[in-house]
Amino acid sequence: MSTSAPTQSEPLLVVILGPTGSGKSALAIALAQQFAGEVVSCDSVTIYRHFEIGTAKPTRQQRALAPHHLLDVAEPGQPFTAGEYARQARAAIAEIARRQRLPIVVGGTGLYLRALLEGLFPGPQRSEELRERLRERAQERGSPYLHELLLHLDPAAAAKIHPHDAPKIIRAVEVCLASRAPMSQLWEERGRDPLCGFCILRIGLNPEREALYARLNQRACQMFDNGLIDETATLLERYGEQKSVTPLDSLGYKQATQFLHGELTREQALTATQQGHRNYAKRQMTWFRREPDVTWLTGFGDDPTVAGEAAELVSSRIKLRPSD
């Protein structure tokens, strides 16, 4: 995708990516205040209402500093795919640009970001019934069993998916069975629908690993101290143990649920949450390293030096645009 100097027909789109805890939201808000921007969240958990503490969702005070989009747009238990995210996010970005303000996409869900920028191929309609059967099979016999099935249905797709990556395996098997054709073949025939009409500036945050891990450990402590367990108890009371309420299986909420069920002590739940966040940050960096044309900044997004560097990048792109 081109990141050449923008023209009048190509408004600027800023994308801030990086691991959890790297200060992406703080940087996005700072840039939004400086450049008349609006923030578009790219996170697969903050889209859900009622999940606050464990998602590190921007506070009301932070949201008051700059308009935010794609937060609290779905009810827990409501299916929300990467394709649906891309549809809503593209609409929000187009509306922000139409009002001659700067859209700033920020978040750490790599698949959502890929769907937004590169598009997803138009596969068969999602089948919750088929997915539930595949999830049960994965729980009974393990995801490697489904990976073997995918290897039979679509060797090319199976070669690109780890045997323990159950969500991707389930989606690939679903596509193959629903379309009666290999998913890799559909990719070749139908292709993607990339986002067009914007000059995209990708800014990546890359804090030193030990400093990031220390911050993640501290943030997990704050989540537990600020009421994560009580929030989880309220959510469990409201939604029960419905498998469709996927946010309850996300980091922090899963461990708090295990504590409430007597499976972990509070200390064990906290330690497991900290470890989970560190592992997730590592996976995110592996994913984002594959993103093209990223300008990486060393440090946290709430560091004034990093914020200044990011502002210079944005300013240089804006100055390149011809005056209206």
Helices and strands as residue ranges (DSSP letters): E 12-17, H 24-34, E 37-41, G 53-55, H 60-65, E 68-69, H 82-98, E 102-106, H 110-118, H 128-141, H 143-153, H 155-158, H 166-179, H 183-190, E 199-205, H 209-225, H 228-239, G 246-249, H 253-260, H 266-288, E 294-297, H 304-320
